[in-house]
Amino acid sequence: MSDLLVNVIGFAGMACIIFAYGYSTKLERPNPFVQHGVNLVGAALLTVSLLVNMNPASFVLEFFWAAIAIWGLVKAWRARSSEQ
């Protein structure tokens, strides 16, 4: 994978996380599937970038960012299932 492609993937991940943060602060009741789903995609894309350009602290941060996003998605899925 070229350095350019890896950097584009990393910037796309960064854009996802910034979008999700803005989305969650802009709306009174954001859709948790959008918020956490986009965060998870962003963390995954940044992880791809970090696997090539390793930064251990950022790598660990993305692991926890992804774990929190997965937890949020599970929580949203359970809440949706209990409503039906």
C-alpha positions as CSV (number, residue, x, y, z in Angstrom):
1,M,0.0,0.0,0.0
2,S,1.4,3.4,-0.9
3,D,2.1,6.1,1.6
4,L,-0.4,8.4,-0.2
5,L,-3.2,5.8,0.0
6,V,-2.4,5.1,3.7
7,N,-2.6,8.8,4.5
8,V,-5.8,9.2,2.6
9,I,-7.3,6.3,4.6
10,G,-6.1,8.0,7.8
11,F,-7.6,11.3,6.9
12,A,-10.9,9.7,5.9
13,G,-10.9,8.1,9.4
14,M,-10.2,11.4,11.0
15,A,-13.1,13.0,9.0
16,C,-15.5,10.2,10.2
17,I,-14.6,10.8,13.8
18,I,-14.9,14.6,13.5
19,F,-18.2,14.2,11.6
20,A,-19.6,11.9,14.4
21,Y,-18.6,14.3,17.1
22,G,-20.2,17.2,15.3
23,Y,-23.3,15.1,14.6
24,S,-23.6,14.2,18.2
25,T,-23.2,17.7,19.5
26,K,-25.4,19.4,16.8
27,L,-28.5,17.3,17.3
28,E,-30.6,17.1,20.5
29,R,-31.2,13.3,19.9
30,P,-28.7,11.9,17.5
31,N,-29.2,8.5,16.0
32,P,-26.9,6.3,18.0
33,F,-26.4,3.9,15.0
34,V,-25.1,6.8,12.9
35,Q,-23.0,8.3,15.7
36,H,-21.3,5.1,16.9
37,G,-21.2,3.5,13.5
38,V,-19.4,6.4,11.9
39,N,-17.0,6.4,14.9
40,L,-16.3,2.7,14.5
41,V,-15.6,3.2,10.8
42,G,-13.3,6.1,11.6
43,A,-11.4,4.1,14.2
44,A,-11.0,1.2,11.8
45,L,-9.7,3.5,9.0
46,L,-7.3,5.2,11.4
47,T,-6.1,1.8,12.6
48,V,-5.2,0.8,9.0
49,S,-3.2,4.0,8.7
50,L,-1.5,3.3,12.1
51,L,-0.5,-0.2,11.1
52,V,1.7,1.3,8.4
53,N,2.8,4.5,10.2
54,M,2.8,3.1,13.8
55,N,2.3,5.4,16.7
56,P,1.7,3.2,19.7
57,A,-0.3,5.7,21.8
58,S,-2.6,6.5,18.9
59,F,-3.0,2.8,18.1
60,V,-4.2,2.2,21.7
61,L,-6.5,5.2,21.6
62,E,-8.1,3.8,18.4
63,F,-8.6,0.4,20.1
64,F,-10.5,2.1,22.9
65,W,-12.4,4.4,20.5
66,A,-13.6,1.3,18.6
67,A,-14.5,-0.5,21.8
68,I,-16.6,2.4,23.0
69,A,-18.3,2.6,19.6
70,I,-19.1,-1.1,19.6
71,W,-20.4,-0.8,23.2
72,G,-22.6,2.1,22.0
73,L,-23.9,0.1,19.0
74,V,-24.7,-2.8,21.3
75,K,-26.5,-0.6,23.7
76,A,-28.5,1.1,20.9
77,W,-29.4,-2.3,19.4
78,R,-30.6,-3.6,22.8
79,A,-32.7,-0.5,23.4
80,R,-34.2,-0.8,19.9
81,S,-35.0,-4.5,20.5
82,S,-36.7,-3.7,23.9
83,E,-38.9,-1.1,22.3
84,Q,-40.4,-3.5,19.7
